[in-house]
Amino acid sequence: MFVVLTQSESILDIFRRKLALEPDDVRQRAQLHLGNMRTFQLDQQFALALIPFLPLQHIEDQLTALTNARRHLVKSGILGFDVLFPNLDILVSPMA
């Protein structure tokens, strides 16, 4: 089972089109939801949740989103996310 959650109807449309090309067993394991990562509520818990592509860097209330993601994990579940942590020394140094 995998769930896709996004606030973008156009992104969901892309997923729907791509999912339609997959075999039945894949389509049956997929759930697509329109919602906000800070407030969504599913009546399920998962062993793994991923927040890819840096969205945590673009919201103010990151703790709310992380807490909500945790609510959707089983006790030993794993939350994976990526953030950009640039080396500021390299960014401000003159280019050679």
N, C-alpha and C positions, 0 to 999 in steps of 0.2 A: 504494500500500500504506500502510495506517496500522494502528498497534498501540495498543490500550488496555491499560494495566497498572494494576491496582488491588489493594489488599489486601481489598477488600470484595466478598463474594459478592453482596450485594444490589445494589451498583452494577453489577456484571456482568450481573445479571438485567435491570436497566433497559436497559443497552446491548443485550442480546440481543433484548428486546422491540422496541426502537426499530429495531434493525438489520433485524429480520424484515420491517419495513414498507418497507424500501429496495429498489430494483431489484437484480437479480442481480449486475450489474457492481459495484455498491457493496459488496454483501455479500461478494463474492469478494476484494475488496481489504482487507477488515477482518480483523484478528486480535485476539481478546480473551484476556487472560492474567490469572490470579490470581497475585499475587506482590508482593514488597517491592522498592521502588525502589533499595534499597541492595544487594540480593543477586540480583536476577533475572539470568538468563543466556539470551539468545536467540542462535541461530546465524545472526544477520543483523546488518548494519550499515545505517544510515539516513543520509540527507542532512540530515534535520531531526528533532530531538527537542524536545518541549515538556513542561515541568513546570508546568502551570497551577494556579491557585487556592491559592497560598501554602503548599504542603506542606513546602517546605524550611525554613520558619520553625518548624515543629513537630517537627523531629527534631534530636537532638544531633549525630549524626555526618553533618553535611551534606557534608563532603568525600568520604566514602565513596559517598554517593548521586551526587554530581557526577562522581566518578571512574568509577563504574559506567555512568552515562549516556554519558560520553565513550567508553568501550569499545565502545559500540553505534553510534558515529558513524563515517562514512567520514572520510578524512583532512581534507577541507575542509568537513566537516559543521558544522551550526549547532545550538547548544543554546540554547533560549529558556526563561526561567523568570521568574516574578514574585515579588517580595518587597515587603513593606510597609516603607517607611522614613519614619515619621511625623516631622513637624516638632514636636519636643518643646516648643519655645517656645510654640507655639500651644496645645498640649494642656494646659500648666500655667498659662497666662495666664487671669485672671478673665474671665468672659463679660460683655460690655457690655450 
